[in-house]
Amino acid sequence: MKIYQKSLTEMKKIVVRYTTQTTDLQIEKQVAEIIDSVRVKGDVALKAYEKKFDGVALDKLRISNKQLEDAYQAISPELKDALELAEKNIRNYHEMELQHGFVDAIQPGIIRGQKVTPLERVGLYVPGGTAAYPSTILMNALPAKIAGVDEIIMVTPPQKDGISAAVLAAAKIAGVTAVYQVGGAQAIAALAYGTESVPRVNKIVGPGNIFVATAKKQVFGQVAIDMVAGPSEIGILADETADAYQLAADLLSQAEHDKRARAILITDSEKLATAVSEEVEKQLANLPRREIAEVAIKDRGFIAIMDSIPDMFTLMNEVAPEHLEVQLADPMQYLSSIRNAGSVFLGKYASEPLGDYVAGPNHVLPTGGTAKFSSPLGVYDFVKKTSFIQFSKEALQKDLKAITTLARTEGLEAHARAVESRFKGDVK
């Protein structure tokens, strides 16, 4: 891995270079054409694109409930136990995120409040291709179920040998309403606009490749989306007490996701930096997904040596990583120093994959520096909030002058007259 030993100011400039998101205009154009075709042609376009991109000729798009049940029965007991442990922990963590409305009736004649309403129907995109991700289904569907969403519509690319039993079993465990074998930008278009088979949704969640992310960005406004997710990231803060072998393993756990994944270590120990760089090369040698991880490490991975722990946190807050490991002595004391991160892993035993699978907090996290202004996926993403007010005549009369003054200051005479109409005929 590249090792930098520069000033904080210089390192901030390097971080910008590593984390800036770029737009591929050719992909934008391709995706726009796919979306338009699906919007106009519906299922015909979906089937044509699946044959073209995934090499699968489809008769029916929907996976039957029997297929979901058969998949659940087919998976190994070990996998079933693992999925159900994950389901339990994800559920009990996210139940703590439930939000409730409120009513304020303290002032005489005035009732104000907020009601929280679940979305009616959401779409869940689950990647296919190089890997199957049953954990992603649990992480996306369970918060929606807890929020009270009526229908969860899942889409995932068809496979020549059939969709993974693990994926279908996870859909059953998570309580997904319906599963459709369609992927890519065309699946996002189907969820956004609806087709003869795929129902239109209110919001689309779930990760995907650059085509999926671009499609989500383009349909935003037609529907809501969780985020425009980029490649996976890990940032690690470590001092000389950390273990180089473990740090290298954790960096590679994210590098193996995608050739554009980012793996970053920031330390105050030159000795540790050198040891981790050497260890990454050793572990890459026998990694099954070496071809992917090696490119990610070479192009987007680096180690920064800083002068102090405060500088380490300042720089990492600039990175704003999706996953942040704090491998320092007594890591809990540094929690308040973390301003920007999707999810934080404290101590040597909180290895990042723990959060991917069974710890409970969501693994759908902001990437590409967006942790500076956004949050992990949660129950709050599947509800909407509506304010309500009720005034008595006496309460409105008390505020009448303030309302009409503001309305006329803004040149909105009809606003003022609308309120005044409640007192028409009253003796002044």
Secondary structure as GFF3:
##gff-version 3
##sequence-region A 1 428
A	DSSP	beta_strand	2	4	.	.	.	ID=ss1
A	DSSP	alpha_helix	8	19	.	.	.	ID=ss2
A	DSSP	alpha_helix	25	41	.	.	.	ID=ss3
A	DSSP	alpha_helix	43	53	.	.	.	ID=ss4
A	DSSP	beta_strand	62	63	.	.	.	ID=ss5
A	DSSP	alpha_helix	65	74	.	.	.	ID=ss6
A	DSSP	alpha_helix	77	94	.	.	.	ID=ss7
A	DSSP	three_ten_helix	95	97	.	.	.	ID=ss8
A	DSSP	beta_strand	102	104	.	.	.	ID=ss9
A	DSSP	beta_strand	110	118	.	.	.	ID=ss10
A	DSSP	beta_strand	121	125	.	.	.	ID=ss11
A	DSSP	alpha_helix	134	147	.	.	.	ID=ss12
A	DSSP	beta_strand	151	156	.	.	.	ID=ss13
A	DSSP	alpha_helix	165	174	.	.	.	ID=ss14
A	DSSP	beta_strand	178	181	.	.	.	ID=ss15
A	DSSP	alpha_helix	184	193	.	.	.	ID=ss16
A	DSSP	beta_strand	203	205	.	.	.	ID=ss17
A	DSSP	alpha_helix	210	219	.	.	.	ID=ss18
A	DSSP	beta_strand	224	225	.	.	.	ID=ss19
A	DSSP	beta_strand	233	238	.	.	.	ID=ss20
A	DSSP	alpha_helix	244	255	.	.	.	ID=ss21
A	DSSP	beta_strand	262	267	.	.	.	ID=ss22
A	DSSP	alpha_helix	270	284	.	.	.	ID=ss23
A	DSSP	alpha_helix	290	300	.	.	.	ID=ss24
A	DSSP	beta_strand	301	305	.	.	.	ID=ss25
A	DSSP	alpha_helix	309	319	.	.	.	ID=ss26
A	DSSP	beta_strand	323	327	.	.	.	ID=ss27
A	DSSP	three_ten_helix	331	337	.	.	.	ID=ss28
A	DSSP	beta_strand	343	346	.	.	.	ID=ss29
A	DSSP	alpha_helix	352	357	.	.	.	ID=ss30
A	DSSP	three_ten_helix	370	372	.	.	.	ID=ss31
A	DSSP	three_ten_helix	379	382	.	.	.	ID=ss32
A	DSSP	beta_strand	383	391	.	.	.	ID=ss33
A	DSSP	alpha_helix	393	409	.	.	.	ID=ss34
A	DSSP	alpha_helix	413	420	.	.	.	ID=ss35
A	DSSP	three_ten_helix	421	423	.	.	.	ID=ss36
###
